[in-house]
Amino acid sequence: MTRAAAWLLQRGLTKGDRVATYGKNSDAYLIAFLACARAGLVHVPINFALTGDELQHFFDDSGASLVMVDPSLMPHIEAVNSPEAVLLRDGERSLLDAARSPEPPPTLDVDVSDTDLAQLLYTSGTTSRPKGAMMTHRALVHEYVSSITALDFTADDDPLHVMPLYHSAQMHVFIMPQLMIGATNTLIETPDPTDVLQRLTHDGHRSFFAAPTLWVAIANLPGFADADLPHIRTCYYGASVMPGPILERLTERMPNAGFYNCFGQSEIAPLACVLRPEEHDERPNSAGRPVLMVEMKVVDPEGNEVEPGGTGEVVYRSPQLCEGYWNNPEATAEAFRDGWFHSGDLVRIDDAGYIEVVDRIRDVINTGGVLVASREVEDALYTHEQVAEVAVVGVPHEKWVEAVHAVVVPKEDARPDPDELIEHVRERLAPFKVPKSIELARSLPRNASGKILKRQLRRS
C-alpha cells in the first residue's frame, strides 16, 4: 500500500485531493482505496456502468484531480471531460505495477488524522442525482467494528466477495472488516450466478453476501435443487427486500447457514441495523435493530418520537455518520436536523425496538389525499405465482393527482393478464391501494447494488 500511495503522491497529488476509481472488482481496486487512505487522498468510487453525463457528474461534483481506470473502460473516460487518467491494472505504468515493485517501500511525508476525509461515498441516486457523503477515517473504522460484532465474522469464514467494490456494502461491511480480522478473502470480478453457485459448492467458502437480486438468480438456477451446501455458515443480504419464498428455498439447501438482513445507507457507511438468523422466524419482515455504534429512534413529521407500533422516519446518531454532503450545504442541513441524521426511510417500530421498513418516504404514493406505501402493494403482487419481480410507483393522474402503478416482471414463460393481477391485489388490500394500471416488463432498472431505480420508472 505504501508503494502505491507514494506512486500517487509522486504524480503531484497532495493531501485532500480527490482521486476517482472507475473499474470492476480486482486486487488493484482494493489497493487503490487503501493507497488513497495511506496517502491522505480522498477516494471517489464510481459505478463502472456509468457513462456519458452520469459519469461526468462524478468528476464535476467531486473535483477529482485524477481517475484510476481499468483499460477496458478507458473509452468511456475519453468520451467525457475527465481529469488525468491512469491505469489501475494491466499495464507497466499502472497502480498495480507500482504496488508490486521489488523496491523497498518509501517513507511517506504525510500526516493523516482520523478526522480527515477518506472517501466521498456517493449515494445510490434512486430518487435524485447522487450526492457525495463525506466519510472520515474515523467513521469507517467505527463502522468496521459494528460490522464485525453484528455479523459474527471470524478469521476462518473464507468469504466469497462478488458484489461491486465501488458500493459501500461490499467494501465497508464485508471485505474491509474481514481483512481486519485476518480472514482469507476471495474476490471475483463479476457475479455470474452459475459461477457463484459452483464456487460456493466446491471451493469451501463458509460466508457469502449478495443483493437479493443475485440470491434470486442463484435460487432459480436449474442446478440449485441439487447443490450440496452444508458447509456454508453465514449468509447475508441487504439493499432491497428478500422475497419470502426465495429465502425459504435458500435455507432448505443451506441447512447450517444463518441468514442476516443488513440494513442501512451510504451516509452511515452503510450498516445501521441487522436482523440476526435467530430473529427471522419471529420477525421475517423486520430490518432488525441498531448495530453497536448506532443510536436510532423513529419520529413523526414534527420530530416527536413515535410509540411502539407507530410509523415514522428512522433517524440516527452515530460516529459512523458522514460529515455531510460534498459541496451541498442545503442537502446537509436538510438531512442533519436537531442533532440527528434523517434517513428518509419510513419504518414501523415494535416494543422491542425492531424496525420494519414501510418505504422510502419519497416512494410513498399520495393518491387522492390518502398515503399508500408502495412496498405493501409490491408484497401483494409477489404472492402471485406468475410474478418474478415488481416495482410500484406513483404516476400523475388527472383525478387522483397520483395513481398507483405497478411494473411487473413475469416469471420465465409466464404471461400474466394485468387485469388478473389487479384483481389479485384487490382480494388482499383496501381498494385505494389497488393499482390503477399494471405494466409488464422484461426487467426493472437497478443500480449495481440491486436497488430499483424508481425515478426511471416514474419518467418512463
N, C-alpha and C positions, 0 to 999 in steps of 0.2 A: 504494500500500500504506500509506503514511504517513497519508493522509486516512482510510482505513478503520480503521487502528489507532487513530487519535485518536477516531474515532466510537465505537469500542468502549470506550475508556477514559472518555469523557465520560458513559457510562451508569453510572458508578460502579464499574466493574471495576478491580481492582488487580493488580499483578504476581503471577503464580502462580495466579490464579483459573482454573478450568476453564470452557471455552466449547465447547459441543457444536454440531455441524453436522449437519443432517438434510436432505439434499437430493440430487438427481440431478446428474449432471455439468453444469457450467456454468462460465463465467468467474467468476461470483460465488463458486462453491465454492472455486476455486483461490485467489482473492483472500482469502477468509475464512481459509484456512490461513496464508497469508503475512502477513496483518494480525495474526493472533494471535501469530505469531513475532516480528513487529516490536514489538508492544506488551508482550511478556513474558508473555503469557497462554498457557495450556496448551490446545491444540486437542484436541477429542474427536470424531473422526469416527464417525458412526453409520450403519449399513446402512439405507438408505431403505425396505427391505422389512420391517423390524421394526415391530411394533405391539404394543399391549397390554403384557403382563407382560415380554416380551423387551425392548421399548423402555424400560419403566420401570427395568429392571435397569441400563441405562447411566446414567440420571440418578441413581439411588440409589447406585451404586457409585462414580461419578466425583465426585459432589457438585457437578455443574455449576451455575454461577450464571446462565447464560444459554444459550439454544439459538437458533441461526440456522436458519431453516427455509424451504423452498420453499412458496409459497402453496398449492399443490395438496396438500401433506402436512399442512397445519395442523390438519385434523380429527383426525388421529392424535395430535397433540400435545395437543389439547384434551381428548382422551379419557383421558389419564393425568395423574398428578401431576407436572407438569413445572416447571422453572424458568421465569423470564420468557422469552417467545418474541418474536423479532423476525424480520422477513423478510430472506431472503438476496437476493432479486431481485424484479422486477416490482412495485415499489411506490415511492412518493415518499420514504418513510422507511425504505428498505431499505439494507442494507450496500452493495450495488452502486451505489445512487443516491449514497451518501456518497462512494464511491470516485471517482465521475465528476464530483464537484463542481468548478466552474471556479475556486473559491477557491484561493489559494496553499497548499501543504502546510504544516501547522502544525509547530512544533517540539515533539518529544515529550520529556517529562521522565521517561524510564525507562531504566534501565541493564540491558541483557540480556547475560548471560555465556554462554559456550559450554557451561558445565556446568548451566545452567538447563534445566528440562523444557520441551520444545517440544510434545510430543504424548503423550496416552495412547492407545497403539495397541492396541486390543483384539484378542485372539486370535480365531480363526475360530470357536471353540466347537464343533468337530466331535466332541470327546469329553467336554466338560464346559461349564459356563457360561463365557462369555468373561471373560478376565482382562485388566486394563489394563497392558500393558507400558509402562514409563516411559522414553520416548525423550528424550534430551537433544539440543540443537542440535548438539553435537559428534558424537554418534553418527550423526545423519542426514547430516551433511556427509561424514564418513568413508565412509558407505555410498554417497553420490553419486559419490565418487571411484572406489570399487570398481566401480560400475555403468558409468561412462564407459569405464574401461580394459578391463573384462572383455567388454563388449558392443559395443565398437568404434563408439561413437557419433561422428558427425561433424555439423558445422553444416548440411550440405546434405541431411540424411536426410529432411526433410519428413515427420515421423512422423504417423500417424493414431492417435489415442487414443480408445478406445471402452469399455474396462473401467471399472468404477466407481472414482471417485477416493477414496471412503472406504476402499478396500482399499489396503494398503501397496504392492503390486507396481506398480499403475498410477501411484500418486502418487510413490513414492520410488525405484523402479527406472527409471521411464521419464520421466514428464513433468517432474519437477523436475531430474534430471540433464540432460535435453535442453534445458530452458530455460537451464541454467547455461552450456552451450556455444554458445548462440545459434541453435539450430535453430528453424525455423518449425513451430509445433505446431498441429494441428487436433484439436479436442475435440468429440465429439458426445455427446448426452445419453444415448442408449440404443443398444446394439449390435444392430440388426436385421441378420441375416445377408445378406439381399438388398441392403440399402442399403450395407453394408460392402463387399460384392463390387463393387458399382457404383463406389464411391469409389476402391477400390484399382485398378480397371480404368481409370478415366477421369481421376482427379484428380492423377496423377503422384506419389503417395506412394511413397517408397522404403523405408520402415521401418514395421513393424507388430507389435504384441504382442497376443496373445489367449490366454485359457484354452483348453485342449484342447476343451472343450465347444463353444466358438464355432468353432474351427478345424474340428471335425467337421461342424457345421451348414453352414459355408461349402463344405466339400468335397463335401457331399451335395446341394448346390443343383443343379437341372437345368441351369442355365447355366454351371456351373463348368467343365465339359469344354471349353467354347468360349471361356473367358475368356482375354484377352491380357494377360499379366502379366510380361513380361520385364524391366520397369524396376525391379521390386522387388529390393532388395539384401539386406536383413536382416529376418528373421522370428524372433519369439521366442514361446516358450510356457513354461508352468510351472503350478504349483499342483496338478496331477494328471498321471496318465500319458497320454502321447500314443500312441494305438493305431498300431502299425507300418503297417498298410495305409493309414491316413489320411495319415501322413507321406509315404509313397511317392506318393500321389495329389497331394499339395500340391507336392512337389518336381518332379513332371512338368509342372505348369502354371507353376511359377516356377523355371525352369532356372538363373537367375542369382542366386537367393537363397540365402543361408546361414541355416540354422536353428540357433538357440541354445536349449538347455534350461536354464531358470533354476530353481534350487532353493534353498529357504531357509524361513524362517518369520518371523512378526511380530516376535519378540523380537530378531532380528538385523537388522531394519529394511528389508527382509527378505532381501536377497540374500546367500547364503553360498557357493554353488558354481555353476559354469557348465560345461556341455558345449558346446564350440565346434563350428562346422559341420564342420571337417575331422576331428573326432573321432567323428562319428556313425557312420560306416561300420564302424569297428573296434569301437566300444562303443555300439551302438544303445540299450541298456537302461541306460546309465550316467547319473548326475546330474552327472558331471563332477568337477572339483577345486576347491579353495577359491579365492575371488577375492582380490584384492590385500591387503585389510585383515583377512583372516580366517585364523586358525590352527585346524587341525582335527585330531582323532585319533578312532579308533574303539576303544571299550573294552568289556570283558566286564562282567557284573554286579558283580564285585569291584573294578572300576576299573582293571584291567590292560589295557594296550594289546594288541589282538589282532594276530596275524601276518597278512601278506598272504594273501588268500584266506579269511580268517576273517570272522565275522559278529558284530556288536555294536552298541552305541549310539554314534551320532556325537555328539561333544561339541566345543564351540568356545571359543576365547578371541579377543576382538576389541574394538577401540574402537567398533565398530558396535552392540554389545550394549546392551540396555536396562539400566536401573539396578535392575530388579526389578519386581515386580507391585504395583500401587497397592493400598494397604490390605490386603495379603495377604502378611504376613511368612512364613507357613507355606509357601505355594507358592514364594516366593522362595528360601527355604532349601532346599527340595527340588530346585529347578532349578539353583541355583548351589552346587556342591559341589566341594571340593578345587581351587578356582581355575578351574573350567571350568563352562560352561553346558551342562546336559544336555538335549538336544533332544527326547528321546522318539522319535526315528526309529531304526529298526533297519536297518542297512546292511551291505553286504559291501564290503570294500576290496581292491583288487588291488595288485600290487607296484609299480605306477606312481603309486599314490595316488588313483586314481579310485574313486568310491563308486557302488554300485548300491543303490537303496532297496529293501529287502525288505518293509517295512511300518512303520506306526506300532506302537510296542511295545504299545500298548493294543488294537491291532487283531489281534494275533497270537492265534489260537484254540487253547486248551488242550483238546484232545479226548482223553479217556481217558489223560491224562498226557503226550500227545505234542503238540508245538507245530506248528501249521500257519500259514504266512503266507498271509493272505487274498489278497494280490496274486498269488501263484503260481496259486491256483485261478482268480482272475479272468482271468489271462493265458490259461489253458487254455480257458476259455469264450469268450474273444474270438476264438479261432480258428474257432469255429462260424459258418458263413455266415449264419445267421439271427439272430445276436446283435448288437444295436447297442450296448448298454451293460450293464454288470454290476457288482454290488457283493456282496461276500461278507462275512458276519459270523458270529460265534458266537452261538448261541441256547441257552437252557437245555435240558438233556436228562437224563432220569432215570438212564440208564446211563452215558453218556459225560461227564456234567457239562456240557460244551459240545459242540454238534454244528455241523458246517459247514453253513451255509445260504446259498444264493445267491438274489439278487433280480435278475432278468434283464428288460431292456427289449428286446423283439424289434425287428428292422428293420421298416420300413413294409410292411404287407401280409403279414408273416410270422407264422406261428403254430406255433412250435416245440413239440414234445412234451417236457415236463420229464423224463420217463424217458429220452428220447433224448439230452437234454443231459447228464444224469448219466452215461450210457454213454460219451458223447463225452469227458468228463473222465477216466473210468475207463481209457480207452485211452491216456491221456497222463500220468497221475500215479499215485503209490502209492495203495493202497486207503484208507488212513486220511485222505487229503486229498480224497477224493471227497465232494461234498455229500450229506448225508443227505436234503435237501429243496431244491426249487427253486420259487421263486415268480415268476410273470410279472407285470410291472407296466408301466404306461404311461410312467412316468418315475421318476427317482431324486431324492430330496430333496437339494438342494445349496444352499450359500450362493452369494452373487453372485460370488465368486472362482472358482467351479467346483468347489470341494471337496465331496465327497459327505458328507452328514451321517449317518454310520453309527450314531450314537447314536439317531437317529429310527428307523432300520431295526430296531435291537435292541428298541425299545419296541413296534413295530407287530406 
